[in-house]
Amino acid sequence: ASVVSAEVSVEVFFAVFVQEVSAPAAKKADIITANAFVVFFINFASFGFYFKCIFCFTTGILHSS
C-alpha cells in the first residue's frame, strides 16, 4: 500500500508541477489548493490504514497476553 500511495503522490506532484508552470497566475491558486487537498487525502488515507493495522496489532498482543 505504501508503494502505491508513494507512486501516486509522485505522479500527483509532477502533474501539479506541470500545471503550475503552464497555468496562468489566477488559476495557480485554485490548482495548488485542489492538489494540496488531493495529496493530503492520499497521505491521510494511507496513514489511517497503517494506524489501523498498528492499533489492531497492538491490541491483539495486549488481549492475547
N, C-alpha and C positions, 0 to 999 in steps of 0.2 A: 504493500500500500504506500509506503514511504517513497519508493522509487517512482511510482506512478504520479503521486502528488508533486514530487520534485520536478519531474519532467514537465508536467502540466504548468507548474509555476514558472519554469524557464521559458516555455513556449509563450505563456501569457506575458511574461516580462518583455520578450522580444517583440511580440505583437504590439504591446503598449509603446515600446521604444520607437518602433516604425511609425505608429500612429502619431505619437508626439512630435516626431521630426517632420512628418509630412502635413500635419494638421495646422490650420490657421490658429492664431493665438486665442481667439474667442472660444474655439472648440476644445482647446487643450485642457482647460479646467474640468470640463464635463468628462472627457476621456480619462483623465487622471483619477477623478472621483469614482467613476464607474469601475475602472480596472483595479483600483485600490480595494474596493468592496469585493470584487471577484477573488482577488488574491487572498484577502482576509478570510473570506468564506471557505476557500480551499484549505488554507492552513488551519482554520478553526475546525473544519470537519475532520481532517486527518489527526489533529491534536485530540479532539474529542474521542476519536476511535482508539488512540493509544491510551488515553486516560482511562477509558472504559476497560480496556484489556488489563492495565496495571491494577486498577481498582478491583476487578473480578479476581485476578490472580492473587493479590494480597489478601483479600477477604477469604478466598478459598483456603489459603495457607492458615489463616487465623482460625477458621472454623474447623479445619481438619486436625489441628494440633490440640 
